[in-house]
Structures are given as C-alpha cells and as structure tokens.
Amino acid sequence: MIDHLSIGVTDLAKSKAFYEEALKPLGYQVKVEMEHGVCFGGDSGALWIVKNEPSKFHLAFGAQDRALVDQFYQAAIKAGGTDNGAPGVRPHYHENYYGAFVYDPDGYNIEAVCHKAD
C-alpha cells in the first residue's frame, strides 16, 4: 500500500484548486496545507502537491464505482483540466476497466478508474 505520493507543480494555488475539485468525488480533501505544499487525503493514502518543477507522470486514483469515475471527470474538466479520454470501458486493459483521463494544470495525466463490472 502506498502511504503518500508527492508531485511537483508550477502554480500551487492553481493546482490546489484543480485537485480540490477533481478529487472531491473520490473522497479526497485537503488535510495539510503549508507554504510549499498541500496534502490531499482519502481512504487510501495521500497526494502531496509541492511547489517544484513538474516531470512526466501518470497517476490513477481508484473509484468505488463507475459513477464516481464520471463525477471525477466532470469535476476535473470544470476545474480547468483538459480531456485526455472521456469516461468509458477500456477493454484493452481488461473487460471491466472503466476509466477517465484528464491533464492537470501542469500536464500530468490524471485518471480515475473502477475495475468492477457495472
């Protein structure tokens, strides 16, 4: 189990606003806020965003059901994310892989995925 993950962001305030909205449907919220970073926590580990140079990265958050994947996608787009794959089944991964992909303000590929059948 991953305890936490930290990624660099160029604009802390903009990224905080994005992740606050995009991750809300998945049960994440701001747990710790410091001058140099913000920690979002949920039921399964934490994500830190810190003022730093970004690098190539893909991050997938687990969702309990497909409706939460849809809500994540809508919230992320509304919060300023860019579409990188609307919610849907990705049978090339496996028959029940239901995911949605967005780019965050720094261009990170962020995903929500549910592995359960309908």
Phi and psi in degrees as a GROMACS rama.xvg file:
@    title "Ramachandran Plot"
@    xaxis  label "Phi"
@    yaxis  label "Psi"
@TYPE xy
-82.3003  130.476  ILE-2
-78.9765  -50.1201  ASP-3
-158.296  163.241  HIS-4
-136.21  141.483  LEU-5
-123.983  132.368  SER-6
-127.866  148.114  ILE-7
-83.6231  140.707  GLY-8
-132.604  149.087  VAL-9
-82.7379  -33.9742  THR-10
-126.229  99.1552  ASP-11
-59.9519  -43.9006  LEU-12
-64.7102  -44.3863  ALA-13
-64.7403  -43.1267  LYS-14
-69.0502  -37.507  SER-15
-59.9992  -46.526  LYS-16
-61.1049  -41.6115  ALA-17
-62.1196  -54.6496  PHE-18
-67.0901  -33.4255  TYR-19
-59.2122  -43.8853  GLU-20
-79.2978  -44.9514  GLU-21
-64.5538  -36.304  ALA-22
-91.8051  -9.14727  LEU-23
-55.3804  -45.885  LYS-24
-61.9235  -23.2656  PRO-25
-91.2974  3.82959  LEU-26
89.4684  10.3831  GLY-27
-92.0983  146.289  TYR-28
-148.845  165.207  GLN-29
-65.5516  125.599  VAL-30
-107.786  -38.1446  LYS-31
-140.315  138.45  VAL-32
-133.636  125.818  GLU-33
-126.917  172.14  MET-34
-59.5198  -36.1467  GLU-35
-101.11  -3.37366  HIS-36
-170.46  166.308  GLY-37
-133.144  136.615  VAL-38
-109.871  126.612  CYS-39
-105.872  129.794  PHE-40
-121.976  152.432  GLY-41
-144.873  -155.692  GLY-42
-74.8079  -21.3117  ASP-43
-131.831  72.0288  SER-44
91.9976  -173.134  GLY-45
-138.326  154.529  ALA-46
-119.391  123.467  LEU-47
-101.481  133.012  TRP-48
-111.114  129.228  ILE-49
-128.382  145.233  VAL-50
-64.88  110.283  LYS-51
-171.572  173.952  ASN-52
-76.1413  132.324  GLU-53
-74.1057  161.658  PRO-54
-138.272  171.554  SER-55
-62.1213  137.608  LYS-56
-168.535  145.334  PHE-57
-127.689  133.478  HIS-58
-132.474  125.413  LEU-59
-116.004  128.299  ALA-60
-101.927  135.236  PHE-61
-76.792  141.283  GLY-62
-121.716  144.311  ALA-63
-70.7014  -27.6882  GLN-64
-152.864  170.471  ASP-65
-67.0115  -32.2887  ARG-66
-61.5247  -36.212  ALA-67
-69.214  -33.1364  LEU-68
-61.7731  -45.6888  VAL-69
-60.1098  -44.4648  ASP-70
-64.508  -40.878  GLN-71
-56.9524  -50.0634  PHE-72
-59.2546  -48.273  TYR-73
-62.4246  -43.138  GLN-74
-65.7295  -40.7123  ALA-75
-66.1199  -42.7575  ALA-76
-64.727  -44.2205  ILE-77
-61.466  -33.0445  LYS-78
-82.5843  3.80024  ALA-79
107.89  3.01501  GLY-80
-69.6852  161.524  GLY-81
-112.402  135.098  THR-82
-57.7893  134.244  ASP-83
-135.731  19.8329  ASN-84
140.998  102.313  GLY-85
-61.5595  160.545  ALA-86
-55.0581  137.1  PRO-87
173.825  168.348  GLY-88
-74.2948  136.518  VAL-89
-117.403  79.3639  ARG-90
-64.5496  -17.0315  PRO-91
-69.9762  -17.6023  HIS-92
-88.5753  -55.5383  TYR-93
-170.332  166.022  HIS-94
-62.2851  -24.5574  GLU-95
-109.159  11.5561  ASN-96
-74.5036  109.618  TYR-97
-117.506  111.722  TYR-98
-136.114  164.758  GLY-99
-140.132  140.463  ALA-100
-125.696  136.86  PHE-101
-138.927  155.314  VAL-102
-96.0571  132.577  TYR-103
-80.5641  -178.522  ASP-104
-58.4292  -22.3259  PRO-105
-99.6978  3.97851  ASP-106
89.6912  9.0441  GLY-107
-69.4226  141.327  TYR-108
-85.7424  105.18  ASN-109
-108.441  135.718  ILE-110
-132.387  149.708  GLU-111
-118.511  136.826  ALA-112
-139.627  141.647  VAL-113
-121.06  132.214  CYS-114
-101.003  5.8839  HIS-115
-91.5811  151.797  LYS-116
-67.5997  158.421  ALA-117
